[in-house]
Amino acid sequence: MPAVVVDARNVPCPVPVLRAALAIRDLTAGETIEVVTTDRVAHVDIPAWASDMGHLILDTFEQDGEIHFIIEKSG
């Protein structure tokens, strides 16, 4: 279960990335966040941001028109 769920629905890029970055900074290594977005560009932007920061995307799935990313904070 993610430590934090980031609601980034109905906002355009780069807002989902910015909200994810803010949420993950206060966590310790190994904790996870779930980012929920409706922005189709997030399929590119969230993985690119996570990779640049060294975080690991554990899962990505779509449900009811929303894209969910489960991201583990790096050490």
PDB file of N, H, CA, C and O in Angstrom:
ATOM      1  N   MET A   1       0.844  -1.179   0.000  1.00  0.00           N
ATOM      2  CA  MET A   1       0.000   0.000   0.000  1.00  0.00           C
ATOM      3  C   MET A   1       0.890   1.245   0.000  1.00  0.00           C
ATOM      4  O   MET A   1       1.783   1.369   0.838  1.00  0.00           O
ATOM      5  N   PRO A   2       0.649   2.164  -0.938  1.00  0.00           N
ATOM      6  CA  PRO A   2       1.469   3.378  -1.002  1.00  0.00           C
ATOM      7  C   PRO A   2       1.343   4.239   0.253  1.00  0.00           C
ATOM      8  O   PRO A   2       0.277   4.308   0.866  1.00  0.00           O
ATOM      9  N   ALA A   3       2.430   4.887   0.624  1.00  0.00           N
ATOM     10  H   ALA A   3       3.296   4.831   0.126  1.00  0.00           H
ATOM     11  CA  ALA A   3       2.429   5.792   1.776  1.00  0.00           C
ATOM     12  C   ALA A   3       1.594   7.031   1.486  1.00  0.00           C
ATOM     13  O   ALA A   3       0.977   7.601   2.386  1.00  0.00           O
ATOM     14  N   VAL A   4       1.580   7.447   0.209  1.00  0.00           N
ATOM     15  H   VAL A   4       2.081   6.984  -0.522  1.00  0.00           H
ATOM     16  CA  VAL A   4       0.877   8.666  -0.192  1.00  0.00           C
ATOM     17  C   VAL A   4       0.202   8.415  -1.537  1.00  0.00           C
ATOM     18  O   VAL A   4       0.776   7.771  -2.416  1.00  0.00           O
ATOM     19  N   VAL A   5      -1.020   8.925  -1.693  1.00  0.00           N
ATOM     20  H   VAL A   5      -1.486   9.448  -0.979  1.00  0.00           H
ATOM     21  CA  VAL A   5      -1.695   8.923  -2.990  1.00  0.00           C
ATOM     22  C   VAL A   5      -1.744  10.370  -3.469  1.00  0.00           C
ATOM     23  O   VAL A   5      -2.253  11.253  -2.779  1.00  0.00           O
ATOM     24  N   VAL A   6      -1.206  10.588  -4.658  1.00  0.00           N
ATOM     25  H   VAL A   6      -0.793   9.870  -5.218  1.00  0.00           H
ATOM     26  CA  VAL A   6      -1.141  11.920  -5.249  1.00  0.00           C
ATOM     27  C   VAL A   6      -2.277  12.056  -6.253  1.00  0.00           C
ATOM     28  O   VAL A   6      -2.311  11.344  -7.257  1.00  0.00           O
ATOM     29  N   ASP A   7      -3.199  12.962  -5.988  1.00  0.00           N
ATOM     30  H   ASP A   7      -3.171  13.541  -5.172  1.00  0.00           H
ATOM     31  CA  ASP A   7      -4.312  13.212  -6.894  1.00  0.00           C
ATOM     32  C   ASP A   7      -3.893  14.259  -7.912  1.00  0.00           C
ATOM     33  O   ASP A   7      -3.813  15.447  -7.602  1.00  0.00           O
ATOM     34  N   ALA A   8      -3.627  13.806  -9.130  1.00  0.00           N
ATOM     35  H   ALA A   8      -3.692  12.840  -9.382  1.00  0.00           H
ATOM     36  CA  ALA A   8      -3.237  14.707 -10.211  1.00  0.00           C
ATOM     37  C   ALA A   8      -4.218  14.557 -11.372  1.00  0.00           C
ATOM     38  O   ALA A   8      -3.845  14.676 -12.539  1.00  0.00           O
ATOM     39  N   ARG A   9      -5.470  14.295 -11.029  1.00  0.00           N
ATOM     40  H   ARG A   9      -5.773  14.199 -10.081  1.00  0.00           H
ATOM     41  CA  ARG A   9      -6.504  14.161 -12.056  1.00  0.00           C
ATOM     42  C   ARG A   9      -6.940  15.544 -12.542  1.00  0.00           C
ATOM     43  O   ARG A   9      -6.994  16.514 -11.786  1.00  0.00           O
ATOM     44  N   ASN A  10      -7.247  15.587 -13.833  1.00  0.00           N
ATOM     45  H   ASN A  10      -7.203  14.799 -14.447  1.00  0.00           H
ATOM     46  CA  ASN A  10      -7.805  16.783 -14.471  1.00  0.00           C
ATOM     47  C   ASN A  10      -6.893  18.006 -14.412  1.00  0.00           C
ATOM     48  O   ASN A  10      -7.368  19.142 -14.415  1.00  0.00           O
ATOM     49  N   VAL A  11      -5.591  17.771 -14.360  1.00  0.00           N
ATOM     50  H   VAL A  11      -5.206  16.849 -14.358  1.00  0.00           H
ATOM     51  CA  VAL A  11      -4.623  18.864 -14.464  1.00  0.00           C
ATOM     52  C   VAL A  11      -3.612  18.504 -15.551  1.00  0.00           C
ATOM     53  O   VAL A  11      -3.234  17.339 -15.681  1.00  0.00           O
ATOM     54  N   PRO A  12      -3.172  19.490 -16.330  1.00  0.00           N
ATOM     55  CA  PRO A  12      -2.249  19.203 -17.424  1.00  0.00           C
ATOM     56  C   PRO A  12      -0.809  19.075 -16.941  1.00  0.00           C
ATOM     57  O   PRO A  12      -0.454  19.500 -15.842  1.00  0.00           O
ATOM     58  N   CYS A  13      -0.008  18.483 -17.790  1.00  0.00           N
ATOM     59  H   CYS A  13      -0.296  18.137 -18.683  1.00  0.00           H
ATOM     60  CA  CYS A  13       1.413  18.390 -17.543  1.00  0.00           C
ATOM     61  C   CYS A  13       1.986  19.806 -17.511  1.00  0.00           C
ATOM     62  O   CYS A  13       1.568  20.628 -18.326  1.00  0.00           O
ATOM     63  N   PRO A  14       2.883  20.123 -16.648  1.00  0.00           N
ATOM     64  CA  PRO A  14       3.716  19.284 -15.798  1.00  0.00           C
ATOM     65  C   PRO A  14       3.187  19.097 -14.379  1.00  0.00           C
ATOM     66  O   PRO A  14       3.922  18.612 -13.519  1.00  0.00           O
ATOM     67  N   VAL A  15       1.952  19.460 -14.112  1.00  0.00           N
ATOM     68  H   VAL A  15       1.355  19.854 -14.811  1.00  0.00           H
ATOM     69  CA  VAL A  15       1.429  19.405 -12.745  1.00  0.00           C
ATOM     70  C   VAL A  15       1.527  18.006 -12.123  1.00  0.00           C
ATOM     71  O   VAL A  15       1.925  17.906 -10.962  1.00  0.00           O
ATOM     72  N   PRO A  16       1.184  16.913 -12.838  1.00  0.00           N
ATOM     73  CA  PRO A  16       1.337  15.597 -12.203  1.00  0.00           C
ATOM     74  C   PRO A  16       2.768  15.301 -11.742  1.00  0.00           C
ATOM     75  O   PRO A  16       2.975  14.725 -10.674  1.00  0.00           O
ATOM     76  N   VAL A  17       3.740  15.694 -12.545  1.00  0.00           N
ATOM     77  H   VAL A  17       3.572  16.161 -13.413  1.00  0.00           H
ATOM     78  CA  VAL A  17       5.149  15.484 -12.170  1.00  0.00           C
ATOM     79  C   VAL A  17       5.506  16.345 -10.959  1.00  0.00           C
ATOM     80  O   VAL A  17       6.168  15.872 -10.035  1.00  0.00           O
ATOM     81  N   LEU A  18       5.077  17.585 -10.962  1.00  0.00           N
ATOM     82  H   LEU A  18       4.539  17.968 -11.713  1.00  0.00           H
ATOM     83  CA  LEU A  18       5.383  18.478  -9.838  1.00  0.00           C
ATOM     84  C   LEU A  18       4.760  17.970  -8.539  1.00  0.00           C
ATOM     85  O   LEU A  18       5.401  18.005  -7.488  1.00  0.00           O
ATOM     86  N   ARG A  19       3.536  17.505  -8.606  1.00  0.00           N
ATOM     87  H   ARG A  19       3.016  17.477  -9.459  1.00  0.00           H
ATOM     88  CA  ARG A  19       2.880  16.978  -7.407  1.00  0.00           C
ATOM     89  C   ARG A  19       3.563  15.702  -6.921  1.00  0.00           C
ATOM     90  O   ARG A  19       3.703  15.488  -5.717  1.00  0.00           O
ATOM     91  N   ALA A  20       3.982  14.863  -7.853  1.00  0.00           N
ATOM     92  H   ALA A  20       3.868  15.037  -8.831  1.00  0.00           H
ATOM     93  CA  ALA A  20       4.698  13.642  -7.470  1.00  0.00           C
ATOM     94  C   ALA A  20       6.023  13.991  -6.796  1.00  0.00           C
ATOM     95  O   ALA A  20       6.382  13.400  -5.778  1.00  0.00           O
ATOM     96  N   ALA A  21       6.740  14.945  -7.364  1.00  0.00           N
ATOM     97  H   ALA A  21       6.448  15.425  -8.192  1.00  0.00           H
ATOM     98  CA  ALA A  21       8.035  15.347  -6.806  1.00  0.00           C
ATOM     99  C   ALA A  21       7.875  15.902  -5.394  1.00  0.00           C
ATOM    100  O   ALA A  21       8.680  15.600  -4.513  1.00  0.00           O
ATOM    101  N   LEU A  22       6.856  16.700  -5.177  1.00  0.00           N
ATOM    102  H   LEU A  22       6.202  16.946  -5.893  1.00  0.00           H
ATOM    103  CA  LEU A  22       6.612  17.246  -3.838  1.00  0.00           C
ATOM    104  C   LEU A  22       6.255  16.146  -2.842  1.00  0.00           C
ATOM    105  O   LEU A  22       6.720  16.161  -1.702  1.00  0.00           O
ATOM    106  N   ALA A  23       5.438  15.203  -3.270  1.00  0.00           N
ATOM    107  H   ALA A  23       5.060  15.190  -4.196  1.00  0.00           H
ATOM    108  CA  ALA A  23       4.982  14.142  -2.370  1.00  0.00           C
ATOM    109  C   ALA A  23       6.103  13.179  -1.987  1.00  0.00           C
ATOM    110  O   ALA A  23       6.167  12.720  -0.846  1.00  0.00           O
ATOM    111  N   ILE A  24       6.971  12.877  -2.924  1.00  0.00           N
ATOM    112  H   ILE A  24       6.919  13.249  -3.850  1.00  0.00           H
ATOM    113  CA  ILE A  24       7.982  11.847  -2.669  1.00  0.00           C
ATOM    114  C   ILE A  24       9.169  12.383  -1.862  1.00  0.00           C
ATOM    115  O   ILE A  24       9.887  11.606  -1.232  1.00  0.00           O
ATOM    116  N   ARG A  25       9.376  13.678  -1.874  1.00  0.00           N
ATOM    117  H   ARG A  25       8.792  14.309  -2.385  1.00  0.00           H
ATOM    118  CA  ARG A  25      10.578  14.228  -1.218  1.00  0.00           C
ATOM    119  C   ARG A  25      10.590  14.008   0.296  1.00  0.00           C
ATOM    120  O   ARG A  25      11.665  13.915   0.889  1.00  0.00           O
ATOM    121  N   ASP A  26       9.425  13.924   0.930  1.00  0.00           N
ATOM    122  H   ASP A  26       8.552  13.999   0.449  1.00  0.00           H
ATOM    123  CA  ASP A  26       9.364  13.752   2.378  1.00  0.00           C
ATOM    124  C   ASP A  26       9.367  12.287   2.825  1.00  0.00           C
ATOM    125  O   ASP A  26       9.336  12.000   4.022  1.00  0.00           O
ATOM    126  N   LEU A  27       9.404  11.368   1.865  1.00  0.00           N
ATOM    127  H   LEU A  27       9.429  11.601   0.893  1.00  0.00           H
ATOM    128  CA  LEU A  27       9.401   9.942   2.202  1.00  0.00           C
ATOM    129  C   LEU A  27      10.823   9.434   2.384  1.00  0.00           C
ATOM    130  O   LEU A  27      11.787  10.077   1.970  1.00  0.00           O
ATOM    131  N   THR A  28      10.935   8.279   3.004  1.00  0.00           N
ATOM    132  H   THR A  28      10.152   7.756   3.340  1.00  0.00           H
ATOM    133  CA  THR A  28      12.240   7.637   3.125  1.00  0.00           C
ATOM    134  C   THR A  28      12.411   6.638   1.982  1.00  0.00           C
ATOM    135  O   THR A  28      11.440   6.216   1.353  1.00  0.00           O
ATOM    136  N   ALA A  29      13.651   6.275   1.730  1.00  0.00           N
ATOM    137  H   ALA A  29      14.439   6.618   2.241  1.00  0.00           H
ATOM    138  CA  ALA A  29      13.948   5.327   0.656  1.00  0.00           C
ATOM    139  C   ALA A  29      13.157   4.041   0.864  1.00  0.00           C
ATOM    140  O   ALA A  29      13.081   3.513   1.973  1.00  0.00           O
ATOM    141  N   GLY A  30      12.573   3.552  -0.218  1.00  0.00           N
ATOM    142  H   GLY A  30      12.634   3.981  -1.119  1.00  0.00           H
ATOM    143  CA  GLY A  30      11.799   2.321  -0.182  1.00  0.00           C
ATOM    144  C   GLY A  30      10.307   2.534  -0.009  1.00  0.00           C
ATOM    145  O   GLY A  30       9.521   1.627  -0.280  1.00  0.00           O
ATOM    146  N   GLU A  31       9.898   3.726   0.439  1.00  0.00           N
ATOM    147  H   GLU A  31      10.537   4.464   0.659  1.00  0.00           H
ATOM    148  CA  GLU A  31       8.473   4.012   0.546  1.00  0.00           C
ATOM    149  C   GLU A  31       7.920   4.327  -0.849  1.00  0.00           C
ATOM    150  O   GLU A  31       8.666   4.681  -1.762  1.00  0.00           O
ATOM    151  N   THR A  32       6.610   4.191  -0.993  1.00  0.00           N
ATOM    152  H   THR A  32       6.003   3.904  -0.252  1.00  0.00           H
ATOM    153  CA  THR A  32       6.007   4.374  -2.305  1.00  0.00           C
ATOM    154  C   THR A  32       4.920   5.434  -2.304  1.00  0.00           C
ATOM    155  O   THR A  32       4.300   5.732  -1.283  1.00  0.00           O
ATOM    156  N   ILE A  33       4.715   5.993  -3.494  1.00  0.00           N
ATOM    157  H   ILE A  33       5.218   5.751  -4.324  1.00  0.00           H
ATOM    158  CA  ILE A  33       3.582   6.868  -3.743  1.00  0.00           C
ATOM    159  C   ILE A  33       2.790   6.281  -4.898  1.00  0.00           C
ATOM    160  O   ILE A  33       3.317   5.529  -5.717  1.00  0.00           O
ATOM    161  N   GLU A  34       1.523   6.638  -4.947  1.00  0.00           N
ATOM    162  H   GLU A  34       1.095   7.250  -4.282  1.00  0.00           H
ATOM    163  CA  GLU A  34       0.681   6.323  -6.095  1.00  0.00           C
ATOM    164  C   GLU A  34       0.238   7.644  -6.699  1.00  0.00           C
ATOM    165  O   GLU A  34      -0.370   8.471  -6.020  1.00  0.00           O
ATOM    166  N   VAL A  35       0.539   7.839  -7.962  1.00  0.00           N
ATOM    167  H   VAL A  35       1.033   7.167  -8.513  1.00  0.00           H
ATOM    168  CA  VAL A  35       0.121   9.031  -8.681  1.00  0.00           C
ATOM    169  C   VAL A  35      -1.063   8.642  -9.560  1.00  0.00           C
ATOM    170  O   VAL A  35      -0.974   7.709 -10.358  1.00  0.00           O
ATOM    171  N   VAL A  36      -2.169   9.364  -9.407  1.00  0.00           N
ATOM    172  H   VAL A  36      -2.241  10.122  -8.759  1.00  0.00           H
ATOM    173  CA  VAL A  36      -3.366   9.125 -10.198  1.00  0.00           C
ATOM    174  C   VAL A  36      -3.584  10.341 -11.079  1.00  0.00           C
ATOM    175  O   VAL A  36      -3.729  11.458 -10.581  1.00  0.00           O
ATOM    176  N   THR A  37      -3.607  10.125 -12.394  1.00  0.00           N
ATOM    177  H   THR A  37      -3.490   9.218 -12.798  1.00  0.00           H
ATOM    178  CA  THR A  37      -3.729  11.233 -13.329  1.00  0.00           C
ATOM    179  C   THR A  37      -4.634  10.858 -14.495  1.00  0.00           C
ATOM    180  O   THR A  37      -4.861   9.682 -14.779  1.00  0.00           O
ATOM    181  N   THR A  38      -5.138  11.878 -15.155  1.00  0.00           N
ATOM    182  H   THR A  38      -4.953  12.833 -14.925  1.00  0.00           H
ATOM    183  CA  THR A  38      -5.906  11.683 -16.382  1.00  0.00           C
ATOM    184  C   THR A  38      -5.152  12.256 -17.576  1.00  0.00           C
ATOM    185  O   THR A  38      -5.636  12.186 -18.706  1.00  0.00           O
ATOM    186  N   ASP A  39      -3.993  12.810 -17.340  1.00  0.00           N
ATOM    187  H   ASP A  39      -3.600  12.866 -16.422  1.00  0.00           H
ATOM    188  CA  ASP A  39      -3.179  13.418 -18.395  1.00  0.00           C
ATOM    189  C   ASP A  39      -2.454  12.327 -19.182  1.00  0.00           C
ATOM    190  O   ASP A  39      -1.607  11.626 -18.628  1.00  0.00           O
ATOM    191  N   ARG A  40      -2.774  12.181 -20.446  1.00  0.00           N
ATOM    192  H   ARG A  40      -3.462  12.750 -20.896  1.00  0.00           H
ATOM    193  CA  ARG A  40      -2.180  11.140 -21.298  1.00  0.00           C
ATOM    194  C   ARG A  40      -0.673  11.326 -21.477  1.00  0.00           C
ATOM    195  O   ARG A  40       0.042  10.350 -21.705  1.00  0.00           O
ATOM    196  N   VAL A  41      -0.186  12.546 -21.378  1.00  0.00           N
ATOM    197  H   VAL A  41      -0.767  13.339 -21.192  1.00  0.00           H
ATOM    198  CA  VAL A  41       1.251  12.806 -21.513  1.00  0.00           C
ATOM    199  C   VAL A  41       2.021  12.197 -20.338  1.00  0.00           C
ATOM    200  O   VAL A  41       3.232  11.995 -20.430  1.00  0.00           O
ATOM    201  N   ALA A  42       1.339  11.911 -19.261  1.00  0.00           N
ATOM    202  H   ALA A  42       0.356  12.075 -19.187  1.00  0.00           H
ATOM    203  CA  ALA A  42       1.989  11.324 -18.081  1.00  0.00           C
ATOM    204  C   ALA A  42       2.638   9.988 -18.388  1.00  0.00           C
ATOM    205  O   ALA A  42       3.580   9.590 -17.703  1.00  0.00           O
ATOM    206  N   HIS A  43       2.150   9.280 -19.416  1.00  0.00           N
ATOM    207  H   HIS A  43       1.385   9.603 -19.973  1.00  0.00           H
ATOM    208  CA  HIS A  43       2.772   8.003 -19.806  1.00  0.00           C
ATOM    209  C   HIS A  43       4.238   8.196 -20.175  1.00  0.00           C
ATOM    210  O   HIS A  43       5.039   7.268 -20.063  1.00  0.00           O
ATOM    211  N   VAL A  44       4.584   9.393 -20.613  1.00  0.00           N
ATOM    212  H   VAL A  44       3.933  10.146 -20.705  1.00  0.00           H
ATOM    213  CA  VAL A  44       5.966   9.718 -20.962  1.00  0.00           C
ATOM    214  C   VAL A  44       6.647  10.464 -19.815  1.00  0.00           C
ATOM    215  O   VAL A  44       7.765  10.133 -19.422  1.00  0.00           O
ATOM    216  N   ASP A  45       5.960  11.469 -19.289  1.00  0.00           N
ATOM    217  H   ASP A  45       5.052  11.738 -19.608  1.00  0.00           H
ATOM    218  CA  ASP A  45       6.580  12.375 -18.317  1.00  0.00           C
ATOM    219  C   ASP A  45       6.885  11.745 -16.963  1.00  0.00           C
ATOM    220  O   ASP A  45       7.970  11.957 -16.420  1.00  0.00           O
ATOM    221  N   ILE A  46       5.961  10.984 -16.412  1.00  0.00           N
ATOM    222  H   ILE A  46       5.081  10.812 -16.853  1.00  0.00           H
ATOM    223  CA  ILE A  46       6.195  10.378 -15.091  1.00  0.00           C
ATOM    224  C   ILE A  46       7.357   9.383 -15.142  1.00  0.00           C
ATOM    225  O   ILE A  46       8.239   9.458 -14.287  1.00  0.00           O
ATOM    226  N   PRO A  47       7.398   8.448 -16.112  1.00  0.00           N
ATOM    227  CA  PRO A  47       8.557   7.546 -16.172  1.00  0.00           C
ATOM    228  C   PRO A  47       9.883   8.279 -16.407  1.00  0.00           C
ATOM    229  O   PRO A  47      10.911   7.895 -15.850  1.00  0.00           O
ATOM    230  N   ALA A  48       9.858   9.333 -17.231  1.00  0.00           N
ATOM    231  H   ALA A  48       9.022   9.645 -17.683  1.00  0.00           H
ATOM    232  CA  ALA A  48      11.102  10.087 -17.480  1.00  0.00           C
ATOM    233  C   ALA A  48      11.582  10.755 -16.200  1.00  0.00           C
ATOM    234  O   ALA A  48      12.769  10.705 -15.878  1.00  0.00           O
ATOM    235  N   TRP A  49      10.662  11.383 -15.469  1.00  0.00           N
ATOM    236  H   TRP A  49       9.698  11.424 -15.730  1.00  0.00           H
ATOM    237  CA  TRP A  49      11.020  12.031 -14.199  1.00  0.00           C
ATOM    238  C   TRP A  49      11.554  11.003 -13.207  1.00  0.00           C
ATOM    239  O   TRP A  49      12.594  11.216 -12.584  1.00  0.00           O
ATOM    240  N   ALA A  50      10.838   9.885 -13.062  1.00  0.00           N
ATOM    241  H   ALA A  50       9.994   9.712 -13.568  1.00  0.00           H
ATOM    242  CA  ALA A  50      11.256   8.847 -12.109  1.00  0.00           C
ATOM    243  C   ALA A  50      12.658   8.334 -12.456  1.00  0.00           C
ATOM    244  O   ALA A  50      13.502   8.173 -11.574  1.00  0.00           O
ATOM    245  N   SER A  51      12.894   8.084 -13.718  1.00  0.00           N
ATOM    246  H   SER A  51      12.209   8.215 -14.434  1.00  0.00           H
ATOM    247  CA  SER A  51      14.206   7.605 -14.151  1.00  0.00           C
ATOM    248  C   SER A  51      15.289   8.636 -13.864  1.00  0.00           C
ATOM    249  O   SER A  51      16.357   8.289 -13.359  1.00  0.00           O
ATOM    250  N   ASP A  52      15.026   9.898 -14.182  1.00  0.00           N
ATOM    251  H   ASP A  52      14.159  10.180 -14.592  1.00  0.00           H
ATOM    252  CA  ASP A  52      16.007  10.963 -13.926  1.00  0.00           C
ATOM    253  C   ASP A  52      16.351  11.077 -12.446  1.00  0.00           C
ATOM    254  O   ASP A  52      17.490  11.383 -12.094  1.00  0.00           O
ATOM    255  N   MET A  53      15.378  10.833 -11.586  1.00  0.00           N
ATOM    256  H   MET A  53      14.453  10.585 -11.872  1.00  0.00           H
ATOM    257  CA  MET A  53      15.568  10.969 -10.143  1.00  0.00           C
ATOM    258  C   MET A  53      16.054   9.671  -9.494  1.00  0.00           C
ATOM    259  O   MET A  53      16.397   9.659  -8.312  1.00  0.00           O
ATOM    260  N   GLY A  54      16.086   8.586 -10.259  1.00  0.00           N
ATOM    261  H   GLY A  54      15.807   8.595 -11.219  1.00  0.00           H
ATOM    262  CA  GLY A  54      16.542   7.307  -9.731  1.00  0.00           C
ATOM    263  C   GLY A  54      15.450   6.519  -9.025  1.00  0.00           C
ATOM    264  O   GLY A  54      15.741   5.501  -8.398  1.00  0.00           O
ATOM    265  N   HIS A  55      14.193   6.966  -9.111  1.00  0.00           N
ATOM    266  H   HIS A  55      13.957   7.793  -9.621  1.00  0.00           H
ATOM    267  CA  HIS A  55      13.083   6.247  -8.490  1.00  0.00           C
ATOM    268  C   HIS A  55      12.655   5.087  -9.391  1.00  0.00           C
ATOM    269  O   HIS A  55      12.940   5.080 -10.588  1.00  0.00           O
ATOM    270  N   LEU A  56      11.979   4.123  -8.809  1.00  0.00           N
ATOM    271  H   LEU A  56      11.747   4.129  -7.836  1.00  0.00           H
ATOM    272  CA  LEU A  56      11.577   2.924  -9.532  1.00  0.00           C
ATOM    273  C   LEU A  56      10.062   2.895  -9.690  1.00  0.00           C
ATOM    274  O   LEU A  56       9.327   3.005  -8.708  1.00  0.00           O
ATOM    275  N   ILE A  57       9.601   2.750 -10.915  1.00  0.00           N
ATOM    276  H   ILE A  57      10.198   2.660 -11.713  1.00  0.00           H
ATOM    277  CA  ILE A  57       8.170   2.570 -11.147  1.00  0.00           C
ATOM    278  C   ILE A  57       7.870   1.091 -10.982  1.00  0.00           C
ATOM    279  O   ILE A  57       8.330   0.259 -11.764  1.00  0.00           O
ATOM    280  N   LEU A  58       7.098   0.775  -9.960  1.00  0.00           N
ATOM    281  H   LEU A  58       6.725   1.451  -9.325  1.00  0.00           H
ATOM    282  CA  LEU A  58       6.762  -0.614  -9.658  1.00  0.00           C
ATOM    283  C   LEU A  58       5.596  -1.123 -10.484  1.00  0.00           C
ATOM    284  O   LEU A  58       5.528  -2.310 -10.806  1.00  0.00           O
ATOM    285  N   ASP A  59       4.672  -0.222 -10.830  1.00  0.00           N
ATOM    286  H   ASP A  59       4.728   0.742 -10.569  1.00  0.00           H
ATOM    287  CA  ASP A  59       3.483  -0.637 -11.581  1.00  0.00           C
ATOM    288  C   ASP A  59       2.872   0.575 -12.253  1.00  0.00           C
ATOM    289  O   ASP A  59       2.946   1.692 -11.741  1.00  0.00           O
ATOM    290  N   THR A  60       2.277   0.344 -13.387  1.00  0.00           N
ATOM    291  H   THR A  60       2.216  -0.563 -13.803  1.00  0.00           H
ATOM    292  CA  THR A  60       1.487   1.340 -14.109  1.00  0.00           C
ATOM    293  C   THR A  60       0.255   0.633 -14.628  1.00  0.00           C
ATOM    294  O   THR A  60       0.352  -0.427 -15.246  1.00  0.00           O
ATOM    295  N   PHE A  61      -0.910   1.220 -14.376  1.00  0.00           N
ATOM    296  H   PHE A  61      -0.989   2.081 -13.874  1.00  0.00           H
ATOM    297  CA  PHE A  61      -2.146   0.616 -14.892  1.00  0.00           C
ATOM    298  C   PHE A  61      -3.192   1.693 -15.109  1.00  0.00           C
ATOM    299  O   PHE A  61      -3.115   2.785 -14.544  1.00  0.00           O
ATOM    300  N   GLU A  62      -4.177   1.360 -15.944  1.00  0.00           N
ATOM    301  H   GLU A  62      -4.239   0.473 -16.402  1.00  0.00           H
ATOM    302  CA  GLU A  62      -5.287   2.267 -16.195  1.00  0.00           C
ATOM    303  C   GLU A  62      -6.558   1.665 -15.620  1.00  0.00           C
ATOM    304  O   GLU A  62      -6.799   0.461 -15.705  1.00  0.00           O
ATOM    305  N   GLN A  63      -7.360   2.538 -15.035  1.00  0.00           N
ATOM    306  H   GLN A  63      -7.165   3.516 -14.967  1.00  0.00           H
ATOM    307  CA  GLN A  63      -8.621   2.113 -14.437  1.00  0.00           C
ATOM    308  C   GLN A  63      -9.607   3.277 -14.536  1.00  0.00           C
ATOM    309  O   GLN A  63      -9.324   4.382 -14.073  1.00  0.00           O
ATOM    310  N   ASP A  64     -10.744   3.024 -15.133  1.00  0.00           N
ATOM    311  H   ASP A  64     -10.974   2.127 -15.510  1.00  0.00           H
ATOM    312  CA  ASP A  64     -11.808   4.034 -15.246  1.00  0.00           C
ATOM    313  C   ASP A  64     -11.318   5.354 -15.838  1.00  0.00           C
ATOM    314  O   ASP A  64     -11.699   6.429 -15.375  1.00  0.00           O
ATOM    315  N   GLY A  65     -10.469   5.265 -16.867  1.00  0.00           N
ATOM    316  H   GLY A  65     -10.159   4.392 -17.243  1.00  0.00           H
ATOM    317  CA  GLY A  65      -9.975   6.463 -17.530  1.00  0.00           C
ATOM    318  C   GLY A  65      -8.859   7.188 -16.797  1.00  0.00           C
ATOM    319  O   GLY A  65      -8.435   8.266 -17.214  1.00  0.00           O
ATOM    320  N   GLU A  66      -8.384   6.603 -15.714  1.00  0.00           N
ATOM    321  H   GLU A  66      -8.729   5.727 -15.375  1.00  0.00           H
ATOM    322  CA  GLU A  66      -7.289   7.197 -14.943  1.00  0.00           C
ATOM    323  C   GLU A  66      -6.038   6.341 -15.077  1.00  0.00           C
ATOM    324  O   GLU A  66      -6.113   5.116 -15.175  1.00  0.00           O
ATOM    325  N   ILE A  67      -4.897   6.998 -15.077  1.00  0.00           N
ATOM    326  H   ILE A  67      -4.835   7.993 -14.997  1.00  0.00           H
ATOM    327  CA  ILE A  67      -3.613   6.307 -15.137  1.00  0.00           C
ATOM    328  C   ILE A  67      -3.022   6.321 -13.735  1.00  0.00           C
ATOM    329  O   ILE A  67      -2.964   7.368 -13.089  1.00  0.00           O
ATOM    330  N   HIS A  68      -2.586   5.162 -13.270  1.00  0.00           N
ATOM    331  H   HIS A  68      -2.634   4.312 -13.795  1.00  0.00           H
ATOM    332  CA  HIS A  68      -2.015   5.024 -11.932  1.00  0.00           C
ATOM    333  C   HIS A  68      -0.553   4.601 -12.060  1.00  0.00           C
ATOM    334  O   HIS A  68      -0.219   3.687 -12.815  1.00  0.00           O
ATOM    335  N   PHE A  69       0.299   5.274 -11.317  1.00  0.00           N
ATOM    336  H   PHE A  69       0.027   6.016 -10.704  1.00  0.00           H
ATOM    337  CA  PHE A  69       1.716   4.934 -11.240  1.00  0.00           C
ATOM    338  C   PHE A  69       2.049   4.649  -9.789  1.00  0.00           C
ATOM    339  O   PHE A  69       1.749   5.461  -8.913  1.00  0.00           O
ATOM    340  N   ILE A  70       2.663   3.510  -9.524  1.00  0.00           N
ATOM    341  H   ILE A  70       2.907   2.850 -10.235  1.00  0.00           H
ATOM    342  CA  ILE A  70       3.174   3.182  -8.190  1.00  0.00           C
ATOM    343  C   ILE A  70       4.693   3.363  -8.279  1.00  0.00           C
ATOM    344  O   ILE A  70       5.368   2.676  -9.045  1.00  0.00           O
ATOM    345  N   ILE A  71       5.213   4.297  -7.487  1.00  0.00           N
ATOM    346  H   ILE A  71       4.664   4.856  -6.865  1.00  0.00           H
ATOM    347  CA  ILE A  71       6.622   4.677  -7.585  1.00  0.00           C
ATOM    348  C   ILE A  71       7.305   4.514  -6.234  1.00  0.00           C
ATOM    349  O   ILE A  71       6.812   4.984  -5.209  1.00  0.00           O
ATOM    350  N   GLU A  72       8.444   3.843  -6.255  1.00  0.00           N
ATOM    351  H   GLU A  72       8.845   3.462  -7.088  1.00  0.00           H
ATOM    352  CA  GLU A  72       9.244   3.650  -5.043  1.00  0.00           C
ATOM    353  C   GLU A  72      10.372   4.669  -5.004  1.00  0.00           C
ATOM    354  O   GLU A  72      11.101   4.846  -5.980  1.00  0.00           O
ATOM    355  N   LYS A  73      10.503   5.332  -3.868  1.00  0.00           N
ATOM    356  H   LYS A  73       9.911   5.188  -3.076  1.00  0.00           H
ATOM    357  CA  LYS A  73      11.572   6.321  -3.717  1.00  0.00           C
ATOM    358  C   LYS A  73      12.926   5.624  -3.647  1.00  0.00           C
ATOM    359  O   LYS A  73      13.084   4.593  -2.993  1.00  0.00           O
ATOM    360  N   SER A  74      13.886   6.210  -4.331  1.00  0.00           N
ATOM    361  H   SER A  74      13.758   7.047  -4.862  1.00  0.00           H
ATOM    362  CA  SER A  74      15.242   5.657  -4.337  1.00  0.00           C
ATOM    363  C   SER A  74      15.965   6.011  -3.036  1.00  0.00           C
ATOM    364  O   SER A  74      15.525   6.858  -2.259  1.00  0.00           O
ATOM    365  N   GLY A  75      17.073   5.337  -2.838  1.00  0.00           N
ATOM    366  H   GLY A  75      17.430   4.649  -3.469  1.00  0.00           H
ATOM    367  CA  GLY A  75      17.861   5.562  -1.633  1.00  0.00           C
ATOM    368  C   GLY A  75      18.835   6.648  -1.836  1.00  0.00           C
ATOM    369  O   GLY A  75      19.591   6.978  -0.922  1.00  0.00           O
TER     370      GLY A  75
END
